[in-house]
Amino acid sequence: MKVTIVGAGAVGASCAEYIAIKDFASEVVLLDIKEGYAEGKAMDLMQTASLNGFDTKITGTTNDYSKTAGSDICVITSGIPRKPGMTREELIGINAGIVKTVASSLVQHSPDTILIVVSNPMDTMTYLAHKSIDLPKHRIIGMGGALDSARFKYRLAEALGAPISDVDGMVIGGHSDTGMVPLTRLATRNSVPVSEFIDADRLQQVLEDTKVGGATLTKLLGTSAWYAPGAAVSALVQAIACDQHKMFPCSALLEGEYGLNDICLGVPVILGRNGIESIVEIELDQKEKDHLQSSAAGVSAVNGLLDV
């Protein structure tokens, strides 16, 4: 199992580290445009192998896509990260050109790959990948919902005063501060609705804190987060590589599901060896449907800025 990660910055390197530590891939290739950067990250990570007990081979390359040939899964993290006060949508002008070029180069050398898009604005960059490269729709996946749901569960556990392993919850919709739809109604603690433990006001605060989860970290760190995004990507990669048939909310191209068409948006999917094995349509109440429609409208407006 060969995995390529384009962008050897904080998110890409964290992703490579988590994949290697889980030890399910034979090879991870890091690629970056900065001379020697990916090679240095790869060497540093390989020097942890005996300490962390993994046999995954990590190599780095400077913009040489021939080294990525035959990759089963490719991850695009490249692009400029957010700065404090910057929205994900403001990145579109620069990142669209990067993602389009990177995706085309990857598919040229790995025509049977499964592509995972991380670059922001993630739903729009996933849509761009669908429009600009020749891959079946089940083999292009946007990462955002898995990360948003992890942040949702963190906030739920915090509010409940519970271990995070007790908590389950999901975020659908767009990967943006205004587009996320945390499904508080369906969130549980060991199968018991969380509304049994915390009141409506506290649950609303959890929802609001989840939606600005990325912006909160950007303000604190001065740039985008990397540990949780890297972990989210590695979880998706493992689910595909190991054919786990796990359910994650991911940005998928919708063709009628949830009443939406020609848009990539976060919805629950089953991930396995073929990428998106199926899209799961869950029953939403009217408020949730309205929020999802509003989220879709926002993503569509950003998609309209693309030159495709």
Secondary structure, 3 states (H helix, E strand, C coil): CEEEEECCCHHHHHHHHHHHHHCCCCEEEEEECCCCHHHHHHHHHHCCHHHHCCCCEEEEEECCHHHHCCCCEEEECCCCCCCCCCCHHHHHHHHHHHHHHHHHHHHHHCCCCEEEECCCCHHHHHHHHHHHCCCCHHHEEECHHHHHHHHHHHHHHHHHCCCHHHEECCEEECCCCCCEEECHHHCEECCEEHHHCCCHHHHHHHHHHHHCHHHHHHHHHCCCCCHHHHHHHHHHHHHHHCCCCEEEEEEEEEECHHHCEEEEEEEEEEEECCEEEEECCCCCCHHHHHHHHHHHHHHHHHHCCCCC
